[in-house]
Amino acid sequence: MSQDHQSPGGQSYSGQSAQDQSPQDQSPHGQSSPRGQSAHGRHSFRRGALRAIRAGGELLFTLALVFGFTTLILLLAGAPPIAAFHHILKGSLGSWIKFAHVINVWIPLTLCACGLLYTFRIGLWNIGVEGQVMMGAVFATMALRMDGALAHPTLFLILAVGAAMAGGGMWALMAGYLKTWGGVNEIFAGLGLNFVAQGVILWLIFGPWRRPGIASMSGTELFDPALWLPVTSARLSPVGIGLAVGAILLAALMLRYTRIGLGLKAIGGNPGAAYLLGLKPGRYMLLAMGLAGGFAGLAGFAQVAGVYHRLIPAISSNYGYLALLVVMLSGYGVWLSPAVALFFACLNVGSIQLPMVLQLDSSLAGVIQGGMVLAALAVHSLRRSGAGPWRSRGAAGGGMGEADD
């Protein structure tokens, strides 16, 4: 009798060989008949349906935990939760202009999240993504301030894209080399480089790139409008949206269908075994950091050329740190990350209404996001321990970067 077994990788396979199948399931040449193929198709469909149901259950559990934390924080702050959620929704989706603001937040947040998918897949915590956004913005500004930029604006905008990716990638590789060659934990290396990147921006704004006769925290001089990314009447940047969508598709293809994605997953699951198979963990870690830094630098370009049109001290808007939360809450999945990023973009824009309408402190939005960080950490802990909706898969199935793509 046929039974289903589990392979070492945790995937089901049929214990029924070609010789064990019934004559009705075999062709005269020993190959599976259409009936056998249809049975295999039904089995694959059931497995896919169960996987989708499980993913939906995990998402609902995560959202319930997040909303529970948020409601608790609102109650402690003396705010009516239903009214607060209503004003957040109205402030983010109440008009096309407000929705355009949401998309402008979603673009850099999604770009950072797509980059973090590579480092999480190999098991690295790229906390330095914030500094990588800053350095991408610095390099993009450098390109747009070059002589001749006004004569060839399109060419220099393309050059700024490459410069931003190079700047972010270089900054990430510095943390990667400290990890692989110096033995420095990537968390501490990334945090240190974040402070250095912030210092570089402040030095440039108050030093070489200061406005004539002024040294102001408002940033450098505005670029000429010819060097701004084109926008629609609702102030949406089609180029920025295209970059974000392209990053999503590229991450999905690379992580699922390429040797690079397979290598990242193998090393993230078991670096020792991957090394015995001929993979070099150090090289793959540097590759993952470089890719993550490149996408983060692209987010810096979007901020400089598409939103602020100059370099300001808070150019990253903490989107790098927020992207860490986005990827964790999405279960390290490529397709869920943009949706979770849209949720946080709505929260970021809509929470501006709370101080004005409900007379709440303006820092409450940050407190809510902090509560969501705790929720994300709780979900991550449950995923690793195999509790809750992850019980059926056990601890091994909930590791970092193990989500289906």
Buried (B, 14 or more C-beta within 10 A) or exposed (E): EEEEEEEEEEEBEBEBEEEEBEEEBBEEEEEBBEEBEEBBEEBEEEEEEEEEEBBEBBBEBBBEBBBEBBBEBBEEBEBEBEEBBBBBBBBBBEEEEBBBBBBBBBBBBBBBBBBBBBBBBBBBBBBBBBBBBBBBBBBBBBBBBEEEBEEEBEEBBEBBBBBBBBBBBBBBBBBBBBBBEEEBBBBBBBBBBBEBBBEBBEEBBBEEBBBEEEEEEEBBBEBEEEBBBEBEEEBBBEBBBEBBEEBBEBBBEBBEEEEBBEBBBBBBBEBEEBBEEEBBBBEBBBBBBBBBBBBBBBBBBBBBBBBBBBBBBEBBBEBBBBBBBBBBBBBBBBBBBBBBBBBBBBBBBBBBBBBEBBEBEEEBBEBBBBBBBEBBEBBBEBBBEBEBBBEEBEEEBBBBBBBBB
